[in-house]
Amino acid sequence: MTLKKKLVVSTLAVSMAAVAVAGLPLSSKGLAAQFGIVGTASAATSVDFASLKERATKLYSTLTDADKQTLRDFRTELQGLSREQLEKDFAPVLAQLELSDGQKSTLFDFYLEVVSSIYTPDLSAVTDILKSPNYEAYQALLKEIGKQAGVTDLSVEEVYSFIFGSNGVEQKLINLLKGKSESDLIDLIAHPNSELANKVKGIVLDSTIGSANYSLRASLAELKITKDMISATKNNVESTLKNEKAAALVLAKAYYNAYLKTSTPTTDPSTPGSGSGSGSGSITTPPVLTVDQKLAAAATYDVSKLVQVVDGKATVKLVDTDTINALANLAAAAKAAGKEGTALTLTLNLGTITAPTVEVPLSKAIVEAAKTNGIANIAVTFNGVTVTIPVSQFSTAIALTVTTAKPEVVTSVTKLKLASDVYEFGLSVDGVATSTFKQPITIKLPLKNTDGLDKELLSVAKLVYGSLQFQGGVLDGEFIVEPRDTFSSYAVLENKVNFTDIASVQAWAGKQIQVVAAKGAIEGVGEGKFAPKSNVTRAEFAKMLIRALNLENNSAVQSFNDVSSSAWYAPYVAVAAEKGIITGRSADKFDPNATITRAEMATMISRAVKSIHPAATTNVTAISQFSDAAKISASLRDGVAFAADHNLVIGNAGKFNPNDTATRAEAAVIIYRTINFK
C-alpha cells in the first residue's frame, strides 16, 4: 500500500467518525455537511469525555419531544442499513482506496455506531462509543492505519478531540458563526457556495492530519479524490436515508439555540439611574432579523405536528385560523420588505413522512385567504418532494394527494434507468378528481441513484396508458423541477436517445441534439434518424420551444384560421401566441408549415426567455458584431440583439445570415442554450 493510499485510509476513517460526532452523517445536507466537515483529521486537542455529557445535555435540552423523536427515527433508519448498501453508497470514494474486506467491515461498523450514537438525544450518547464491544477493534484499526500513514497514535479519542477539543472544529465553527441569526444559518445551508459557506469549508480543508502536518486540501489533490467523488458519495447516502434531512435540520436548530444565539445583559437595577431593586443577570434575546430574513421565515409554515397517519395514509389536519394567520403574516412580511405584489408562496412543511400516501386538504377559507392576501401559491413539501399550486385558478376547497409508488410501475415498461422514486399525483376540487389545470402546478422531485448517469439526460417522464411521455424538467442541484398542467404518475429517468445520421454535425451539435431529445423537446423523423440538415417549420419550432421551456398549458387558446384545433401543433402555437413569443403573418394567419429563418428563431427564443426572466436586459449594439446586421428586419432586430448578447445565437465568419432558413441541428443548439440560460 502506497503512502498516499495509506494516508487516505486514515482520512476516510477519521472523516466518518468526525462527521458523525459533529452530529451529521457524511451524506447530510444539514448544518455540518454544509460546513464542509468531510474527510478531515487533525492533531488532537485534549477532550474530557465526562464533559461531553454536559455538552449533550445542553445541546438536546433545547429540543422538543417531536424534535427528539425525529433524531431517533433517523437513528433507527441508519442502523437498518446493510453492509451491501453502505458499500454501494460509498463506492465512489472506496474505489480510490485499498482496503481489505475486514477493514471495510470495521470501518463501516465504526461509522454506523458513532453516527447512530449522536442521534440518541435522551442519553449522553457521545460517550457510548467507549462502552462499545467493538471499541478495541476500532482502536486497533485506527492505530494501525495511523501508523501506516505516519499519524502517531491515531485513536477514537483523537477523533473526538479533533471535533470537541478546546481548539476543535466544533469550537472554531461556533466562534465563526456566533451571533449569526437562524435565518443566516438557513441561508448557509441553502447556499453552500456562499461567502460564509466557503469560509466554513476553508476552516476544515486547511486543517492538518495528525503529526503529518498534511492538509486535507493537499491530500485530496494528490490522491486524486475529487469533489465530484465526495459529492457522489454524499448524494448516494442522501438517496438511501429518507429521514436525514429532517434530522439535520433538528440538529441545526439545536446548535443555534444552544451555542449561537447572542445574549444581551439585562439592566442592572443597582446601577444609578436604572430604578430600584438589586441583582443583575442576562437574558437571551432573539437576534434582530432583516426584513428579507423575516420574509424568508414567514414563507414557511411548519405543519409537521398536524400530520396524522391512519392505515398507511398521512393526512395534514390544517387549522383554518392558524393557516390564514400564516398567510397574513407572509403578506405583512412582504409589504415590510417592499415586495408586496410579487409572486409570493407559502410553503407548508410536512417534515418527514413514512406513509406511502400523503393528503393535504386546503379548505375554501384557506384558498380564498391566500387570494385575498395576494399569495400566488401554496406549496407542500415533504421528503424532498415539493408541489407548488397556483391558487388563483381555484374558488373552492382542494386536496392534493401524492403517493410514492413501487419502482415496478415504471421499470416494467422501460429499460431506462430510474433516477427518482415513482410518484402518483392527484388533485380534487370540491371533492371531484381533476387531472388538468388552467395554470400549471409545479412539481420538484428529489433525485436518487444518479451515480454514473448523465444528468443532462435526466427528464421527468409521465406514464400514460403503459408508455412514457418525456416532459423535460430543469435540474436544481439534486432535484428536478417541472411545471405540469396535468397530473398522472411521474418519475425521473435517464433518457438516452441515439440517432444514426448526426455524424456530420456531431462536433458542434451532437450533444445538444441528444439533450434536447432527452427532454422530449425535439423528436427524430423515424427509423432512428434526426435529419439534422432539414429545415424547421414555424409550427415545429413553436413546439420545440414550448416543450423545452416547460411552458405547456392546455387552457391557452389561439385564433388563427390556418391552425386547426385538432392539429398536433395547435396547443403549442396557442401558448406561444398567448405569451407573445410568436406572432402570425397577419392577425388571422400563422403559416405553420412555412420554414423559419434564423432571425425569426432568435426572436422567438428571446421573447420566450424574457417571458421567464423579465429582468434580463438587451444590449442593442450586440448585433454590430455581424457584418450583415443591416439585413435583419427592423421588427426582429431587438430579438436578435438579445439572443446575440446572451450567446444564444452566434454568427459564422462574422455574419449572422438572418434570412437563411434554420436547420434542425441549429434549432437543437439554440434550444439547448436556452435551456441552460442563467
Secondary structure as UniProt FT lines:
FT   HELIX           3..21
FT   TURN            22..23
FT   TURN            26..27
FT   HELIX           31..35
FT   HELIX           49..60
FT   TURN            61..62
FT   HELIX           65..79
FT   HELIX           83..89
FT   HELIX           91..94
FT   TURN            95..96
FT   HELIX           101..118
FT   TURN            121..124
FT   HELIX           125..131
FT   TURN            133..134
FT   HELIX           135..149
FT   TURN            152..153
FT   HELIX           156..164
FT   TURN            166..167
FT   HELIX           169..177
FT   TURN            178..179
FT   HELIX           182..190
FT   TURN            192..193
FT   HELIX           195..205
FT   HELIX           210..212
FT   HELIX           216..223
FT   HELIX           227..240
FT   TURN            242..243
FT   HELIX           244..255
FT   HELIX           256..260
FT   STRAND          263..265
FT   TURN            269..270
FT   TURN            272..273
FT   STRAND          282..284
FT   HELIX           291..298
FT   STRAND          300..302
FT   HELIX           304..306
FT   STRAND          307..310
FT   TURN            311..312
FT   STRAND          313..316
FT   HELIX           320..336
FT   TURN            337..338
FT   TURN            340..341
FT   STRAND          344..351
FT   STRAND          357..362
FT   HELIX           364..372
FT   TURN            373..374
FT   STRAND          375..382
FT   TURN            383..384
FT   STRAND          385..390
FT   HELIX           391..393
FT   STRAND          398..405
FT   HELIX           408..411
FT   TURN            412..413
FT   STRAND          422..429
FT   TURN            430..431
FT   STRAND          432..434
FT   STRAND          436..446
FT   TURN            451..452
FT   HELIX           455..457
FT   STRAND          458..464
FT   TURN            465..466
FT   STRAND          467..472
FT   STRAND          474..476
FT   TURN            477..478
FT   STRAND          479..486
FT   STRAND          489..494
FT   HELIX           503..505
FT   HELIX           506..510
FT   HELIX           511..518
FT   TURN            519..520
FT   TURN            527..528
FT   TURN            532..533
FT   HELIX           538..548
FT   TURN            549..550
FT   TURN            554..555
FT   TURN            561..562
FT   TURN            565..566
FT   TURN            568..569
FT   HELIX           570..578
FT   TURN            579..580
FT   TURN            592..593
FT   HELIX           598..612
FT   TURN            614..615
FT   HELIX           620..625
FT   TURN            627..628
FT   HELIX           629..631
FT   HELIX           634..636
FT   HELIX           637..645
FT   TURN            646..647
FT   TURN            653..654
FT   TURN            658..659
FT   HELIX           664..675
//
